[in-house]
């Protein structure tokens, strides 16, 4: 089946309909020996350091980590004993619930430590006080928000953008796509909405939703059958079209819908079955030519390794916040690259996620052709000298200044309160 998948990818890329995968699976001729070779490589990459520390001559001792709140916005501020400062947007809606975990189980571990050790500190806080038992979105969003604030701090000390700290900048701009969050509307209403978001971004890629979210019914199936052909008919062969089932299907329905998506040259099917149905996801991937994407709910580096090693999905999608930050996500990307796969980060709907996606893509060669963009809806007041932070003709410039490369509105920061228990 994998050779069929490769043919499919070649065909869609050649037709201009997809251009979906920057890299295609190179595993068609894999032998047992090659599989062992890949497994060993993935194991090495899981352990190999990501954060570059050669930019720093001396320790960058963390003096304080504060959780700030202004309105519904949460921010993490990290300060060094030398007076340097890094700030990151946290995931607002998650942090509104999980801030006690941040304050009690995550932040204290970092105080007084050398920020150059951030990579081992992220693993250290996972082990500390059995935090590994707490892992999942509530724990990792706290760690990720803190990690990005410390990366911003380190970038400012070294005068380097995040991408250079995480391996080296390989691109300065990204092609973006917008995803529709709609379900339950008519196919015609959804087409109108997709037209609107395409017009807003100028993007040549879109994503829409299938199924009924972790289930399907007759109405959602009728909508799916109608919408898939209608998207291609409406937007033409040059549009890259993705669809996300959010775990709605079972294996037979995934195969049925996947074959329609193949017929209309869609570029990937995301989360056909519930996210933790690893074996079922692989069975679907083995029986379809269209690439299967997944990983936004994943919290385990080891399980990503399994998915990559076993070709369980063809595009891995760690969420930079839900999965615990940029360092862990770059590791996933490097493992994916070893198997010839793309790693396109999933976009959390908050906390400057669209900027984190851009910085991730800045240093990940195999980030895939389009990155999700939600900058239009982000109300965190920031400015940037090196980028409009907007999608212009479907492309956003990645900030190139130190750290995140942005400036927070000072009044907004000054008016924020420090969150305590
Ligand atoms: Mg999704």
Boltz pocket constraint, residues with backbone or C-beta under 6 A from the ligand:
constraints:
  - pocket:
      binder: B
      contacts: [[A, 244], [A, 246], [A, 270], [A, 271], [A, 296]]
      max_distance: 6.0
